Amino acid sequence: MLSPYYQQHADYVSISREQGSRFAKSVADDFNPLHDIDAKKFCVPGDLLFSLVLNQYGISEKMEFTFAGMVDETSQLTFPAGADEFAITDGDKIMLKVKREGAVSQCAKLTNSLIKNYVEFSGAAFPHVIIPLMAKQDVMINPARPMVIYESMLINLERLDIEEPELEFVEPDFTYTGKRGKIILRFNLLENGEKVGSGEKHMVVSGIREYCQATVDELISFYNQRKSTLNHA
């Protein structure tokens, strides 16, 4: 499932601009300009790193991911031996910290299902969840530079004898002070309608400003138009 989106070298993994951009748009439905092939400050989607970790190490009952660096097409990512705590690095620089607890499943069906469902949930957050969530407190992101940074995420599974869990949105949180804020997106994992786990995605927002409906309408229109254009490119 992930093989089109990275290159495996002798002792490291690399991700080209084209691969990172294609994963963002075709798998995660994520049209953040940072993931465009020609972006000045191109960044590989955090969800692709998360997916590569699941693919490599399997799924643990408890997993926590902390994003520490921006991966681009020049990064040479080293994946160490699996442990309770480890880091994906680029040379001496830590790019992603991983903590794991409990039993581990190597079930390919579960791994692919969790990757697919999580990245779709994650990619849909902007603008469909984030903008209305901030609007409740009469604020919005800076439309000229919408800085929403992926900080961390965690998943807790109550059991591993599952194959195709679905994600269910749970009420998110948004808190802010001045121009900086934090968003927590929450979800439950359901197998045949039964709750088998839960998770959270934490994001940092900067450049917060007073809410303006006309500006929000323009931003959403621009996003939808851009998405339509890129989907048909």
Phi, psi and omega per residue, in radians:
M1 nan -0.671 -3.057
L2 -1.686 -0.190 -3.019
S3 -0.960 -0.530 3.111
P4 -1.259 -0.142 -2.940
Y5 -1.952 0.188 3.062
Y6 -2.785 2.872 3.044
Q7 -2.031 2.290 3.078
Q8 -1.695 1.994 3.071
H9 -1.692 -3.065 -3.084
A10 -0.976 -0.838 -3.067
D11 -2.345 0.295 3.067
Y12 -2.724 2.926 3.101
V13 -2.027 2.427 3.042
S14 -2.227 2.729 -3.125
I15 -2.326 2.088 -3.124
S16 -1.352 2.901 3.081
R17 -1.029 -0.746 -3.105
E18 -1.116 -0.723 -3.128
Q19 -1.179 -0.797 3.134
G20 -1.109 -0.716 -3.130
S21 -1.184 -0.701 -3.123
R22 -1.181 -0.682 3.089
F23 -1.073 -0.819 -3.110
A24 -0.988 -0.828 -3.004
K25 -1.445 -0.713 -3.016
S26 -1.592 -0.461 -3.131
V27 -1.788 -0.840 -3.038
A28 -1.618 -0.153 -3.088
D29 0.973 0.697 -3.053
D30 -1.962 2.019 -3.064
F31 -1.940 0.547 3.044
N32 -1.055 2.227 -3.114
P33 -1.018 -0.388 3.110
L34 -1.083 -0.359 -3.098
H35 -1.741 0.133 3.093
D36 -1.261 2.540 -3.123
I37 -0.969 -0.680 -3.061
D38 -1.723 0.284 3.141
A39 -1.098 2.405 -3.138
K40 -1.066 -0.764 3.095
K41 -1.989 1.191 -3.112
F42 -1.044 2.454 3.136
C43 -2.404 2.264 3.064
V44 -1.164 2.362 3.140
P45 -1.015 2.343 3.082
G46 -1.021 -0.547 -3.136
D47 -1.165 -0.457 3.074
L48 -1.248 -0.704 3.079
L49 -1.083 -0.807 3.092
F50 -0.966 -0.789 -3.111
S51 -1.125 -0.708 3.131
L52 -1.131 -0.621 3.102
V53 -1.140 -0.809 3.113
L54 -1.061 -0.724 -3.125
N55 -1.094 -0.658 -3.058
Q56 -1.453 -0.706 -2.958
Y57 -1.941 -0.088 -3.089
G58 1.461 -3.016 -3.073
I59 -1.994 2.146 3.099
S60 -1.685 2.814 3.141
E61 -1.088 -0.655 3.078
K62 -2.209 2.264 3.136
M63 -2.422 2.414 3.094
E64 -2.341 2.293 -3.097
F65 -2.124 2.231 3.103
T66 -2.098 2.093 -3.093
F67 -1.512 2.082 -2.989
A68 -1.970 -0.274 -3.104
G69 -2.612 2.783 3.138
M70 -1.611 2.044 3.136
V71 -1.519 2.344 3.056
D72 -2.276 -2.946 -3.031
E73 -1.235 -0.239 3.123
T74 -1.584 -0.180 -3.068
S75 -1.198 2.411 3.051
Q76 -1.996 1.715 -2.956
L77 -1.512 2.211 3.098
T78 -1.798 2.225 3.102
F79 -1.859 1.909 -3.060
P80 -1.356 3.138 3.033
A81 -1.097 2.568 -3.123
G82 -1.148 2.515 3.127
A83 -2.738 3.104 3.095
D84 -1.133 -0.593 3.066
E85 -2.388 2.312 3.079
F86 -2.722 3.010 -3.116
A87 -2.357 2.473 2.968
I88 -1.528 2.197 -3.014
T89 -2.164 2.776 2.984
D90 -2.140 1.698 -2.987
G91 1.146 -2.157 3.128
D92 -1.576 -0.065 -3.035
K93 -1.633 2.232 3.085
I94 -1.390 2.208 3.135
M95 -1.813 -0.601 -3.105
L96 -2.611 2.195 3.069
K97 -1.744 2.421 -3.111
V98 -2.221 2.306 3.011
K99 -2.110 2.410 -3.130
R100 -2.393 2.601 3.073
E101 -2.481 2.684 2.999
G102 1.484 -2.960 -3.115
A103 -1.174 2.815 -3.108
V104 -2.190 2.390 3.053
S105 -1.937 2.335 3.058
Q106 -1.845 0.313 -3.101
C107 -1.141 2.034 -3.097
A108 -1.112 -0.630 -3.126
K109 -1.130 -0.765 3.102
L110 -1.126 -0.782 -3.132
T111 -1.028 -0.881 -3.117
N112 -1.114 -0.683 3.138
S113 -1.140 -0.781 -3.123
L114 -1.154 -0.734 3.095
I115 -1.030 -0.921 -3.074
K116 -1.043 -0.849 -3.091
N117 -1.207 -0.683 -3.123
Y118 -1.197 -0.809 -3.063
V119 -1.198 -0.519 3.049
E120 -1.170 -0.736 3.070
F121 -1.053 -0.812 -3.086
S122 -1.140 -0.778 -3.105
G123 -1.168 -0.490 -3.104
A124 -1.369 -0.104 -3.052
A125 -1.090 -0.623 3.135
F126 -1.996 2.240 0.036
P127 -1.691 0.011 -2.912
H128 -1.145 -0.481 -3.130
V129 -1.906 -0.809 -3.009
I130 -1.128 -0.804 -3.083
I131 -1.122 -0.859 3.095
P132 -1.112 -0.585 3.129
L133 -1.104 -0.793 3.120
M134 -1.232 -0.573 -3.109
A135 -1.086 -0.496 3.116
K136 -1.049 -0.429 3.117
Q137 -1.901 0.358 3.066
D138 1.016 0.617 3.049
V139 -2.323 2.955 -3.127
M140 -2.665 2.931 3.064
I141 -1.381 2.865 3.079
N142 -1.259 1.985 -3.072
P143 -1.123 -0.483 -3.133
A144 -1.291 -0.626 3.121
R145 -2.415 1.382 -3.102
P146 -1.275 1.566 -3.073
M147 -1.557 1.762 3.064
V148 -2.162 1.907 -3.024
I149 -1.838 2.273 3.101
Y150 -1.243 2.047 -3.077
E151 -1.744 -0.900 -3.102
S152 -2.840 2.913 3.012
M153 -2.678 2.729 3.118
L154 -2.503 2.637 3.093
I155 -2.336 2.306 3.039
N156 -2.101 2.121 3.112
L157 -1.916 2.325 3.141
E158 -1.379 -0.430 3.073
R159 -2.737 2.836 -3.061
L160 -1.999 0.030 3.128
D161 -1.485 0.930 -3.109
I162 -2.256 2.815 -3.085
E163 -2.231 -0.706 -3.061
E164 -2.382 1.170 -3.141
P165 -1.200 2.470 3.073
E166 -1.758 2.647 3.126
L167 -1.690 2.398 3.110
E168 -2.157 2.156 3.113
F169 -1.066 2.429 3.002
V170 -2.102 2.713 -3.063
E171 -0.888 2.135 3.133
P172 -1.456 2.989 3.107
D173 -2.155 2.564 3.008
F174 -2.473 2.174 3.059
T175 -2.260 2.578 3.121
Y176 -2.634 2.732 3.022
T177 -2.377 2.084 -3.107
G178 1.121 -2.175 -3.076
K179 -1.730 0.049 -3.132
R180 -2.066 2.525 -3.127
G181 -2.612 3.055 3.130
K182 -2.315 2.359 3.105
I183 -2.006 2.320 3.027
I184 -2.095 1.983 3.047
L185 -1.635 2.361 -3.103
R186 -2.114 2.641 3.082
F187 -2.619 2.704 2.964
N188 -1.853 2.672 3.036
L189 -1.884 2.211 -3.083
L190 -2.099 2.340 3.007
E191 -2.064 2.017 -3.082
N192 0.926 0.701 3.091
G193 1.466 -0.129 -3.125
E194 -1.725 2.347 3.120
K195 -1.219 2.158 -3.124
V196 -2.108 0.022 -3.140
G197 3.047 -3.127 -3.141
S198 -2.681 2.967 3.139
G199 -2.843 2.970 3.132
E200 -2.496 2.580 2.989
K201 -2.149 2.192 -3.094
H202 -1.881 2.289 3.124
M203 -2.309 2.580 3.082
V204 -1.860 2.351 -3.136
V205 -2.055 2.380 3.064
S206 -2.237 2.899 -3.122
G207 1.274 0.552 -3.120
I208 -1.192 2.425 3.127
R209 -2.463 3.016 -3.118
E210 -1.094 2.495 -3.083
Y211 -1.179 2.405 3.066
C212 -2.430 1.993 -3.043
Q213 -1.061 -0.725 -3.118
A214 -1.079 -0.723 3.137
T215 -1.164 -0.722 3.107
V216 -1.076 -0.767 3.123
D217 -1.032 -0.733 3.114
E218 -1.118 -0.761 -3.108
L219 -1.090 -0.796 -3.130
I220 -1.184 -0.702 3.108
S221 -1.078 -0.780 3.120
F222 -1.086 -0.763 -3.140
Y223 -1.073 -0.831 -3.107
N224 -1.153 -0.664 3.122
Q225 -1.163 -0.744 3.127
R226 -1.094 -0.766 3.126
K227 -1.066 -0.792 3.137
S228 -1.093 -0.773 -3.121
T229 -1.105 -0.826 -3.097
L230 -1.200 -0.578 3.125
N231 -1.170 -0.475 -3.108
H232 -1.802 0.119 -3.120
A233 -1.277 nan nan
